[in-house]
Amino acid sequence: MSRRRLAFVAPIVSCALVLTSLGGAATASAPAGGGGEQRVNLVALATTQGPEGSVGLSSPVTIRLRKIGGDEFRVGFTEDEVAGTGDQWRAAGWNAATVGTLLTGSDLGGYEITFDLSGRIDGPSAGALMTVGVIALLRGQKVKKDVTMTGTINPDGTVGPVGGIPYKVDGAVEAEKARMLIPIGQRNSSLDSGEFVDVVDVGAAVDVEVTEVADIYDVYEEFTGKPLPQPSATGDVELSPRAYDALESYVNEWLAEFDAQAGQFNALDPSVQALFLDSLAADANAAQQRAISLSQQGLQAGAYVNALEAAALARAAVTSGSAIQTLFTAGVDAFAAEVTASGAVEAKVDSLIERLKRERPRTLGQVGGLIEGYGAAFDALSVTFFAQDLFDQANQAPTIDDALGPAVTGAALYDIVGTQVEATEQLLELSPGGARLKQDVNPKQAADFFRKAAEANFQAFETIIVEPEAAASGVSTDQVRLFLANQDIGYALTQSSFQLLENQGIEETLGGGRNAAFGDLGGAVTLYVRANSLLAKYYALVGPACLDEALQPVCASNERALTSALDFAQQQVEGGVATLRSKNVDPTFEVGAYESAVVEREGDIADKLSALESFLGAFMKSRILAYLGGFPKAGLE
């Protein structure tokens, strides 16, 4: 079957939809169980500025675990100095509690985890250490006294890069530790002067054995001498025959829609095509070709994701191109009205939400559909919120040429999300069966768990990226936020989502109803994944040195860490899907994200980051379904 391509020329806008260093040392622990409070004593490593540059030091940290009953999951932070900790430290603690809970299959409520710090310290790079402490308490296992480490923790369990490692060796010496673990790819680390040194040699000179580690499973065994169980990654991620056949049909439908839209786009005046739609159409063509390739390989879930993207981008190109004359002749308001009337996104979202409200979920397949559906609705409302901001910016622009960029970006996003809402209604038909929903499990408890973790991470992003950039540039934080929102769709949507939360909350945004808790959960997971993706892009895996002027990633600051993160995240999805399949759950959405991400990870750095986000989302949702099904420890014992 031949496929049409969209014609175009000059690029102006691309609308494809698709963050003080720390470380630590363990000294002793008490096993959990039997009630009461359990604790583990650690020693965090840090760097501070002395008269001659960076200096390594250590600071005691105690993690306490207490069962409090009920549904609430509490994370607390205490300090013995005023403002002794900061947003980055809190985010690291929330991430540690989140990751430790998910990876062990522990309850998402009924616990209080407290991090007690002596002295002043801030930063994310004690995250892996804190996670080890949480997991050891949850599993009732002791940690060894001779080992320390530094490294952030990513949501999938990988250990992220940190700074100041050569100086932290002195902190390990101060804490009398014989071994020190560091993130993979950071054996050669820089001094203040910019000179790189071999940290293994630095450690050997003071009798500290330095070892690179990739993920929390490696770290846990080093700290406890015991393996941390994980679901088996078989690599066999397949759909049921029923889902396969249905998706194959849907793929052809969306590719046919792409053909129709391509014909309409190619019929537009060439001057309109030449104005601004090159990148949009190029992305549509690339998605179409990926969809065809995946379908031919029998990977229909991944093919569906890309066929949908191709059709959505092509529709957006046609809608924006058709309305452009209105922008030039009647202004932004008329242009926006024409676009919104054509897309009718609000009506589509209302229809989707009303359908979701009527559902009576009894199986995990149905629950998975609800979570995806509500997540899509929340995303759509966040996008329309941001699109209106763009239309407002265009209205305030001094000239029509200045208005063109934000107006067209808003229009394209608006149209794309409308197509995605249509697709969500379609996919709800594919999730009827599987294991029964455990009736005494509260989805609102899980939603609250992820929402708090998302908020902590987004605040860390503000502290690590936004505030220092504002100070360095001599502008306000609001100006930095506006710049980020105009350059980075992921940041813009995350910011819009949190604004919706602040204004009225997820439940009110999604209309309430008997399934409102699943709406909370879908929105909260979306926020959690997106906030962590921002941290990966701007801090953990890419960073400012690897971003161009438009904030697009051009390299990875640590290739080994990125490759390790992708490999591990992919394996985590495979294990999660295998667990669900063993319970007769057909995880269509997770398989779709997986198949598409496997292809994306072979692309450029932006594609790799997108793949990592997709893997993470699929892994999180597979663990949530296991929790809601009452088998969160399946494959972990």
matplotlib code that plots the C-alpha trace (Angstrom):
import matplotlib.pyplot as plt

x = [0.0, 1.6, 1.8, 1.7, 4.2, 3.6, 5.4, 7.2, 10.2, 11.6, 11.5, 10.1, 8.2, 8.2, 5.3, 5.9, 4.3, 5.3, 18.2, 25.7, 26.7, 25.9, 26.6, 26.6, 27.9, 26.0, 27.0, 24.3, 20.7, 17.8, 15.4, 11.8, 8.9, 7.3, 5.8, 7.3, 9.9, 12.9, 15.9, 19.1, 22.1, 23.9, 26.6, 26.0, 29.0, 29.1, 31.4, 31.8, 33.8, 37.0, 39.7, 41.4, 38.4, 36.1, 36.5, 34.9, 33.0, 30.5, 27.3, 25.2, 21.7, 19.2, 16.2, 13.3, 10.4, 7.2, 3.9, 1.1, -1.9, -4.5, -4.0, -1.6, 2.0, 4.1, 7.7, 9.3, 12.5, 14.1, 17.2, 19.3, 20.2, 17.8, 17.4, 19.8, 18.2, 16.6, 14.3, 16.8, 17.3, 13.5, 13.1, 15.9, 14.0, 10.7, 12.3, 14.1, 10.8, 8.9, 11.5, 12.1, 8.4, 7.7, 10.7, 9.9, 6.1, 5.5, 2.2, 1.7, 0.2, 0.3, 4.0, 5.9, 9.5, 11.6, 15.1, 16.9, 20.0, 22.7, 24.4, 23.6, 23.3, 21.3, 21.4, 20.0, 23.1, 22.4, 19.3, 20.7, 22.0, 18.7, 17.0, 19.2, 18.3, 14.5, 14.7, 16.7, 14.1, 11.2, 12.9, 14.2, 17.8, 21.0, 23.6, 27.3, 29.4, 32.4, 30.7, 29.6, 28.4, 27.3, 24.8, 21.2, 18.4, 16.2, 12.6, 13.4, 16.1, 19.2, 21.9, 22.4, 25.6, 26.8, 29.6, 32.5, 33.4, 37.2, 36.6, 34.0, 36.7, 38.0, 34.5, 34.6, 38.0, 36.5, 33.7, 36.2, 34.8, 36.9, 34.7, 32.9, 30.4, 30.1, 27.7, 28.7, 30.7, 32.2, 35.5, 37.2, 35.8, 36.9, 38.5, 37.6, 40.4, 38.7, 41.4, 40.1, 41.4, 40.9, 38.8, 39.8, 43.5, 42.4, 40.7, 43.6, 46.0, 44.0, 43.0, 39.4, 38.2, 36.1, 33.6, 31.2, 27.6, 24.7, 21.5, 20.0, 20.2, 24.0, 24.1, 21.8, 23.9, 27.1, 25.5, 23.8, 25.4, 22.0, 20.3, 17.3, 14.7, 13.3, 10.8, 12.4, 13.1, 12.4, 12.4, 9.1, 6.8, 3.8, 0.1, -2.7, -4.0, -7.2, -5.3, -2.9, -5.7, -7.6, -4.4, -3.5, -6.8, -6.5, -3.0, -4.4, -7.2, -4.7, -2.4, -5.3, -6.1, -2.5, -2.9, -6.1, -4.5, -1.3, -3.5, -5.1, -1.8, -0.3, -3.3, -2.5, -0.9, 2.8, 3.6, 1.6, 3.5, 6.7, 5.9, 6.3, 5.2, 8.4, 9.3, 5.7, 5.2, 8.7, 7.8, 4.6, 6.4, 9.0, 6.2, 4.4, 7.5, 8.2, 4.6, 4.9, 8.2, 6.9, 3.7, 5.6, 7.7, 4.5, 4.9, 1.4, 1.3, 4.4, 3.0, -0.2, 1.6, 3.5, 0.5, -1.5, 1.4, 1.6, -2.1, -2.2, 0.7, -0.7, -4.0, -2.3, -0.4, -3.6, -5.6, -2.9, -2.2, -5.9, -6.3, -3.2, -4.9, -7.3, -4.3, -3.0, -6.3, -8.4, -5.9, -5.0, -8.5, -10.2, -7.4, -7.7, -11.5, -11.2, -8.7, -10.6, -13.9, -12.3, -10.6, -13.5, -11.1, -13.1, -16.1, -14.0, -12.5, -16.0, -17.2, -14.2, -14.7, -18.4, -17.6, -14.9, -17.4, -19.9, -17.4, -17.7, -14.2, -13.9, -10.7, -7.2, -7.6, -10.5, -8.5, -5.6, -8.0, -9.3, -5.9, -4.8, -8.1, -8.0, -4.3, -5.1, -7.9, -5.7, -3.0, -5.5, -6.7, -3.1, -2.3, -5.4, -4.4, -0.9, -2.3, -4.4, -1.3, 0.4, -2.6, -2.4, 1.3, 0.5, -2.1, 0.4, 3.1, 4.0, 3.7, 1.9, 5.3, 6.1, 2.7, 3.1, 5.3, 3.2, -0.1, 0.8, 2.4, -0.7, -2.9, -0.8, -0.8, -4.5, -5.2, -2.7, -4.2, -7.7, -6.6, -5.0, -8.3, -10.1, -7.6, -8.0, -11.7, -10.7, -8.2, -10.7, -12.2, -8.9, -8.8, -11.7, -10.2, -7.4, -7.1, -9.8, -9.4, -8.6, -11.6, -9.8, -7.0, -7.5, -6.4, -6.6, -3.8, -1.6, -2.6, -1.6, 1.7, 2.7, 1.4, 3.6, 6.6, 5.9, 5.6, 8.9, 10.7, 9.3, 10.3, 13.8, 13.9, 12.9, 15.7, 18.4, 17.7, 15.3, 16.6, 20.3, 19.6, 17.6, 20.4, 23.1, 21.1, 19.9, 16.3, 13.3, 12.4, 9.1, 11.1, 13.1, 9.9, 8.4, 11.6, 11.6, 7.9, 8.4, 11.3, 10.5, 7.0, 7.7, 8.3, 5.4, 3.0, 4.4, 4.0, 0.5, -0.5, 0.7, -1.1, -4.3, -3.6, -3.0, -6.2, -8.6, -7.0, -7.1, -10.4, -12.3, -10.5, -11.6, -15.2, -15.4, -17.7, -17.3, -14.1, -12.5, -9.7, -8.5, -8.6, -6.3, -4.0, -3.8, -3.0, -0.5, 1.5, 1.7, 3.1, 5.6, 7.0, 7.2, 8.9, 11.5, 12.1, 12.9, 15.4, 17.0, 17.3, 18.5, 20.6, 21.1, 21.8, 22.2, 22.7, 23.3, 26.6, 24.7, 21.8, 21.8, 20.4, 16.9, 17.3, 17.4, 19.7, 22.7, 24.7, 24.7, 26.9, 27.5, 26.9, 27.5, 24.9, 22.4, 22.9, 22.7, 19.5, 17.9, 18.9, 17.7, 14.4, 13.7, 14.3, 12.1, 9.2, 9.8, 9.7, 6.5, 4.7, 5.7, 4.2, 0.9, 0.8, 1.3, -2.0, -3.9, -3.7, -3.2, -1.1, -1.8, -0.8, 2.5, 3.4, 2.7, 5.0, 7.6, 7.6, 7.8, 10.5, 12.7, 12.8, 13.2, 16.2, 18.2, 17.7, 19.4, 19.8, 16.3, 14.8, 16.7, 15.3, 11.8, 12.3, 13.5, 10.3, 8.2, 9.9, 9.5, 5.8, 5.2, 7.1, 5.3, 1.9, 2.8, 3.7, 0.5, -1.6, 0.1, -0.6, -4.2, -4.5, -3.2, 0.0, 2.6, 5.3, 4.7, 8.1, 9.9, 10.0]
y = [0.0, 3.3, 6.1, 9.9, 12.2, 15.8, 18.5, 21.4, 23.6, 26.0, 25.1, 27.5, 25.4, 21.8, 20.6, 16.8, 15.7, 12.8, 19.3, 21.2, 17.5, 14.8, 11.2, 8.9, 6.1, 3.4, 2.6, 0.3, -0.6, -2.3, -4.6, -3.7, -5.7, -6.4, -2.9, 0.2, 2.5, 1.1, 3.1, 3.0, 5.3, 6.7, 9.2, 11.6, 12.8, 16.4, 19.1, 22.6, 25.6, 26.2, 28.9, 26.9, 25.3, 22.3, 20.3, 16.9, 16.3, 13.9, 14.4, 11.9, 11.0, 8.7, 7.2, 6.2, 4.0, 3.8, 2.1, 4.6, 2.7, 4.1, 5.1, 8.1, 7.9, 10.4, 11.6, 13.9, 15.8, 17.1, 19.2, 20.6, 23.8, 26.5, 25.9, 23.0, 21.2, 22.4, 21.5, 19.2, 17.2, 16.9, 15.7, 13.1, 11.9, 11.6, 9.8, 7.4, 6.7, 6.3, 4.1, 2.0, 1.4, 0.5, -1.8, -3.8, -4.0, -2.4, -0.7, 2.8, 4.0, 3.4, 4.3, 7.3, 7.7, 10.4, 11.6, 13.3, 15.4, 16.9, 20.0, 21.8, 19.9, 20.1, 18.3, 15.3, 13.0, 11.2, 9.8, 6.3, 6.1, 7.1, 4.6, 1.8, 2.8, 2.8, -0.6, -2.1, -1.0, -2.2, -5.6, -5.9, -6.3, -4.8, -2.7, -3.1, -0.6, -0.3, 1.0, 4.5, 6.0, 9.0, 9.1, 10.3, 7.8, 7.7, 6.5, 3.2, 2.4, 3.5, 5.5, 9.0, 11.1, 13.6, 16.1, 16.6, 12.9, 13.3, 15.5, 13.2, 10.5, 12.7, 12.5, 8.7, 8.8, 11.2, 8.7, 5.8, 3.8, 1.3, 1.2, 3.9, 3.4, 6.0, 6.2, 4.4, 6.4, 8.7, 7.0, 9.9, 13.0, 16.6, 18.8, 22.5, 23.3, 21.3, 18.6, 15.0, 12.5, 8.7, 8.4, 4.8, 6.0, 8.9, 6.4, 3.8, 6.6, 6.8, 3.1, 3.6, 1.1, 2.9, 1.0, 2.1, 0.9, 1.2, 0.6, 0.2, -3.6, -3.5, -1.0, -3.0, -6.1, -4.1, -2.6, -5.7, -8.7, -9.9, -9.6, -7.4, -9.5, -8.0, -9.3, -11.4, -9.5, -12.1, -9.8, -11.5, -8.4, -9.4, -8.7, -11.2, -12.3, -10.2, -7.0, -7.6, -7.9, -4.9, -2.7, -3.8, -2.6, 0.7, 1.2, 1.0, 3.5, 6.1, 5.6, 6.2, 9.3, 10.4, 9.9, 12.0, 14.8, 14.7, 15.2, 18.2, 19.7, 19.3, 21.2, 24.2, 27.2, 26.5, 29.9, 28.7, 25.4, 27.3, 29.6, 27.5, 23.8, 22.1, 20.6, 19.7, 17.8, 16.3, 14.8, 13.5, 11.8, 10.2, 8.9, 7.4, 5.6, 4.2, 3.0, 1.2, -0.4, -1.6, -2.9, -4.9, -6.4, -7.4, -4.8, -3.5, -1.7, 0.4, 0.9, 2.2, 4.8, 6.1, 5.9, 8.0, 10.5, 10.7, 11.4, 13.9, 15.9, 15.8, 17.1, 19.9, 20.9, 21.1, 22.9, 25.5, 26.0, 26.4, 29.0, 31.0, 33.5, 34.3, 35.1, 37.6, 39.2, 39.1, 38.7, 36.2, 36.0, 35.0, 32.5, 30.9, 30.8, 29.0, 26.5, 25.7, 25.4, 22.9, 20.8, 20.9, 19.6, 20.6, 18.7, 15.6, 15.7, 16.1, 13.1, 11.0, 12.0, 11.2, 7.8, 7.2, 8.2, 5.5, 2.7, 0.1, -1.4, -4.9, -6.1, -4.7, -4.4, -2.0, -0.2, 0.3, 1.8, 4.2, 5.3, 5.9, 7.6, 10.0, 10.6, 11.6, 13.8, 15.6, 16.0, 17.4, 20.0, 20.9, 21.3, 23.6, 25.6, 26.1, 26.7, 29.6, 31.1, 31.0, 32.7, 35.4, 35.8, 36.2, 38.8, 40.9, 40.6, 43.9, 42.6, 39.8, 38.3, 38.1, 36.6, 33.9, 31.5, 31.3, 31.4, 28.5, 26.4, 26.8, 25.8, 22.7, 21.6, 22.1, 20.0, 17.2, 16.7, 16.4, 13.5, 11.8, 12.1, 10.4, 7.6, 7.1, 6.4, 3.9, 2.1, 1.7, -1.1, -3.1, -3.4, -5.6, -8.4, -9.8, -10.3, -8.9, -5.5, -5.9, -4.3, -3.2, -1.3, 2.4, 4.1, 7.5, 6.4, 5.6, 8.9, 10.9, 9.0, 9.9, 13.5, 14.3, 12.8, 14.8, 18.0, 17.4, 16.7, 19.7, 22.0, 20.5, 21.4, 25.0, 25.1, 23.4, 25.0, 27.9, 29.9, 29.7, 30.7, 33.7, 34.8, 34.3, 36.2, 39.0, 38.3, 37.1, 33.5, 34.2, 35.3, 32.1, 30.0, 31.9, 31.2, 27.5, 27.2, 28.7, 26.5, 23.2, 21.6, 19.1, 21.9, 23.9, 21.0, 20.2, 23.8, 24.0, 20.8, 22.1, 25.3, 23.3, 21.4, 24.7, 26.2, 23.4, 20.0, 16.9, 15.6, 18.8, 19.3, 15.8, 16.2, 14.0, 10.9, 7.4, 6.8, 10.1, 8.3, 6.7, 10.2, 11.4, 8.4, 8.9, 12.6, 12.1, 9.4, 11.6, 14.5, 12.2, 10.8, 14.2, 16.0, 13.3, 13.6, 17.2, 16.3, 13.8, 16.3, 19.4, 17.7, 14.0, 12.8, 15.8, 19.1, 22.7, 21.9, 19.5, 21.8, 24.2, 27.8, 26.5, 24.0, 21.0, 18.2, 17.7, 15.2, 13.2, 14.4, 10.8, 8.3, 5.2, 6.4, 7.1, 3.7, 2.0, 3.9, 2.9, -0.8, -1.0, 0.8, -1.4, -4.5, -3.1, -2.8, -6.3, -7.6, -5.6, -6.8, -10.4, -10.1, -8.8, -11.4, -14.1, -12.8, -12.8, -9.1, -7.8, -4.6, -3.1, 0.5, -0.6, -2.8, 0.1, 2.4, -0.3, -1.2, 2.4, 3.2, 0.3, 2.0, 5.5, 4.6, 4.0, 7.6, 10.8, 12.1, 13.6, 10.3, 8.5, 10.8, 10.3, 6.5, 6.7, 8.7, 6.1, 3.2, 4.9, 5.5, 1.9, 0.6, 2.8, 1.8, -1.9, -1.6, 0.3, -2.3, -5.0, -3.0, -2.5, -6.2, -7.2, -8.8, -6.0, -8.5, -10.9, -11.9, -10.2, -13.1]
z = [0.0, -1.1, 1.4, 0.7, 2.2, 3.2, 1.2, 3.0, 3.2, 5.8, 9.5, 12.0, 14.7, 15.8, 17.8, 18.3, 21.5, 22.5, 37.7, 46.5, 45.8, 48.2, 48.8, 51.8, 54.0, 55.9, 59.4, 60.9, 60.6, 62.4, 60.6, 60.0, 61.3, 64.6, 64.9, 66.4, 64.8, 62.9, 61.9, 59.9, 60.5, 57.5, 56.8, 53.9, 52.0, 50.8, 49.4, 50.7, 49.6, 51.6, 51.1, 48.5, 46.8, 47.3, 50.4, 51.2, 54.4, 56.0, 58.0, 59.9, 58.6, 60.2, 58.3, 60.5, 59.4, 61.3, 60.6, 61.1, 59.7, 57.4, 53.8, 54.1, 53.1, 54.9, 54.3, 56.8, 57.2, 60.4, 60.9, 63.8, 62.0, 60.6, 56.9, 57.2, 54.2, 51.0, 48.1, 46.5, 49.7, 50.1, 46.5, 47.0, 50.1, 48.3, 45.4, 47.7, 49.5, 46.2, 44.4, 47.5, 47.9, 44.3, 43.8, 46.9, 46.3, 49.7, 50.7, 49.2, 52.4, 56.2, 56.5, 57.8, 56.6, 58.2, 57.2, 60.1, 59.3, 61.4, 60.0, 56.7, 53.4, 50.2, 46.9, 45.1, 45.1, 48.4, 46.6, 46.0, 49.6, 51.0, 48.8, 50.1, 53.6, 52.9, 51.2, 54.0, 56.5, 54.4, 53.9, 57.5, 56.5, 57.9, 56.0, 56.2, 58.2, 55.8, 52.6, 51.5, 48.2, 46.3, 43.5, 42.7, 42.2, 39.1, 39.3, 37.6, 40.1, 38.1, 39.8, 38.4, 38.0, 40.6, 41.0, 43.4, 43.6, 44.0, 47.0, 48.5, 48.9, 51.8, 53.3, 53.1, 54.9, 57.5, 58.0, 58.2, 55.3, 53.4, 50.3, 48.2, 45.4, 42.6, 39.6, 36.4, 33.9, 36.6, 37.4, 35.6, 37.3, 37.3, 40.0, 40.5, 38.0, 35.3, 35.4, 35.3, 37.8, 38.2, 41.3, 41.7, 42.0, 44.3, 46.6, 46.5, 47.7, 51.0, 51.2, 50.0, 47.3, 44.7, 42.6, 39.9, 40.1, 37.7, 39.6, 43.0, 42.7, 42.4, 45.3, 47.5, 47.2, 47.9, 51.1, 52.4, 50.8, 49.8, 46.4, 45.9, 44.0, 40.7, 38.1, 35.5, 32.2, 29.6, 26.6, 25.6, 25.5, 23.3, 22.9, 23.1, 19.6, 20.2, 21.0, 18.1, 15.5, 16.8, 16.9, 13.4, 12.2, 14.1, 12.6, 9.1, 10.0, 11.3, 8.4, 6.1, 8.0, 7.5, 3.8, 3.7, 5.7, 3.5, 0.5, 2.0, 3.1, -0.3, -1.8, 0.4, -1.3, -1.5, 0.2, 3.2, 3.2, 3.0, 5.9, 9.0, 8.7, 7.7, 11.0, 11.8, 8.6, 8.7, 12.1, 10.7, 7.8, 10.2, 12.4, 9.4, 8.3, 11.8, 12.0, 8.7, 9.7, 13.1, 11.6, 9.0, 11.9, 13.7, 16.5, 16.2, 19.6, 18.7, 15.2, 16.7, 18.7, 15.7, 13.3, 15.7, 16.0, 12.2, 11.8, 14.7, 13.3, 9.8, 11.1, 13.0, 9.9, 7.8, 10.5, 11.1, 7.4, 6.5, 9.2, 8.6, 6.3, 9.1, 11.3, 8.8, 7.9, 11.1, 13.9, 16.6, 18.3, 15.0, 14.2, 17.6, 17.3, 14.0, 15.3, 18.4, 16.6, 14.2, 16.8, 19.4, 22.0, 25.0, 23.7, 23.0, 26.5, 28.0, 26.1, 27.2, 30.9, 30.8, 29.4, 32.1, 34.8, 33.6, 33.8, 36.6, 36.7, 37.9, 36.3, 36.0, 32.3, 32.8, 35.5, 33.1, 30.6, 33.2, 34.3, 30.6, 29.8, 32.7, 32.1, 28.5, 29.6, 32.2, 29.5, 27.1, 29.6, 30.4, 26.7, 26.1, 29.1, 27.7, 24.2, 25.5, 27.1, 23.7, 22.1, 24.8, 24.0, 20.3, 21.1, 23.0, 20.3, 18.6, 15.1, 13.3, 12.4, 16.2, 16.8, 14.2, 16.3, 19.5, 17.6, 15.3, 18.1, 20.2, 17.3, 16.5, 20.1, 20.4, 17.3, 18.2, 21.6, 20.2, 18.0, 21.0, 22.9, 20.0, 20.1, 23.9, 23.4, 20.8, 23.0, 25.9, 23.9, 24.2, 28.0, 29.2, 31.2, 33.4, 37.1, 39.3, 40.9, 44.6, 46.3, 49.5, 47.6, 47.5, 44.2, 45.8, 48.1, 45.1, 43.5, 46.6, 46.7, 43.2, 43.3, 46.4, 44.7, 41.5, 43.4, 45.3, 42.0, 40.2, 43.1, 42.9, 39.2, 40.1, 42.7, 40.6, 37.2, 37.3, 40.3, 39.5, 35.9, 37.0, 39.3, 36.7, 34.0, 36.3, 35.5, 37.5, 37.9, 36.1, 33.1, 33.1, 33.4, 30.4, 28.3, 29.3, 28.5, 25.0, 24.2, 25.9, 25.4, 28.2, 30.7, 29.5, 30.0, 33.4, 34.5, 33.1, 34.9, 38.2, 37.6, 37.1, 40.3, 42.2, 40.8, 41.4, 41.8, 39.6, 40.8, 40.2, 36.8, 35.7, 36.9, 39.9, 39.8, 41.2, 39.3, 40.3, 42.3, 39.0, 37.5, 40.3, 39.7, 36.0, 36.3, 39.2, 37.4, 34.3, 36.4, 38.2, 35.0, 33.3, 36.3, 36.4, 32.7, 33.2, 35.8, 33.5, 30.6, 32.5, 35.2, 35.5, 31.9, 29.6, 31.5, 30.4, 28.6, 26.2, 25.4, 22.4, 22.5, 21.9, 24.9, 22.6, 23.7, 21.4, 23.5, 26.7, 29.6, 30.5, 27.7, 29.9, 32.4, 29.6, 28.0, 31.4, 32.2, 28.9, 29.2, 32.8, 32.2, 29.2, 31.4, 34.1, 31.7, 30.4, 34.0, 34.8, 31.7, 32.4, 35.9, 34.5, 31.8, 34.4, 36.0, 32.7, 32.3, 28.7, 29.2, 25.8, 26.7, 28.3, 25.4, 23.0, 24.9, 25.1, 21.4, 20.3, 22.8, 21.7, 18.2, 19.6, 21.7, 18.6, 17.4, 18.5, 22.0, 22.0, 20.9, 23.6, 26.3, 24.9, 24.9, 28.6, 29.5, 27.7, 29.4, 32.8, 32.3, 31.3, 34.2, 36.7, 35.3, 35.4, 39.1, 39.8, 38.2, 40.2, 43.4, 42.5, 41.8, 45.2, 43.9, 44.2, 45.3, 42.3, 41.0, 43.9, 46.3]

ax = plt.figure().add_subplot(projection="3d")
ax.plot(x, y, z, "-o")
ax.set_aspect("equal")
plt.show()
